[in-house]
């Protein structure tokens, strides 16, 4: 019996805003694996093209963990929870799940293995990184239109100088992870500052 390999990766772990995303991918036999690379090493245009290509030539799924879950459990546990959901959301059960990094979620009745730098070495994980990245970027683009001034469309919510300066000027939004150190420290500094409220 041929092994069914699934690759899993997450994105948004280091961002200061929004949910963390994970994707799980089982590639079809006809996929040109040489096309697949770590999502961080691809241009936005290339990622979006590959996202369509992968979805048309694989079984794939996405899992997320909310801001509330990130703040309740911590970002590592929330990332593993998003991965677990992505794995369970697959319509086909893999015989082996390869997970990027050195931590793996606990998923009953699934065989999982961690792979250091798997997004650079394993096509299934590279594919998962691309799908997760494009999905999360779509959300960030959507909310950045409403929450202008934070430059999320440029920084994906990461702690760039522009983003941190915007927090000082505009305050904390409902999308910020308030227990993340830069945001938490900013909240302490501007505790008496009137925060902007967004609907």
Number of C-alpha atoms within 10 A of each C-alpha: 3 5 8 14 16 30 30 34 31 29 26 21 18 13 18 24 23 23 27 28 31 32 32 33 33 28 25 14 9 8 15 13 15 7 12 25 22 20 26 15 10 14 10 15 9 13 23 18 12 21 22 13 15 25 16 13 16 18 17 25 23 25 23 24 21 18 22 14 17 23 14 12 12 14 22 14 17 25 30 24 26 26 30 23 22 25 28 18 16 19 11 14 17 19 14 15 24 23 28 25 16 11 15 21 20 13 15 9 8 13 12 20 15 16 19 12 15 22 26 18 15 22 24 28 34 26 35 35 33 30 31 27 24 20 18 21 19 11 14 21 16 13 14 17 12 10 17 12 15 22 18 23 17 14 15 23 23 18 17 17 10 15 20 19 14 16 22 16 15 18 21 22 17 12 15 19 23 21 17 18 11 14 21 14 13 17 19 10 11 15 11 8 13 10 16 11 10 9 6
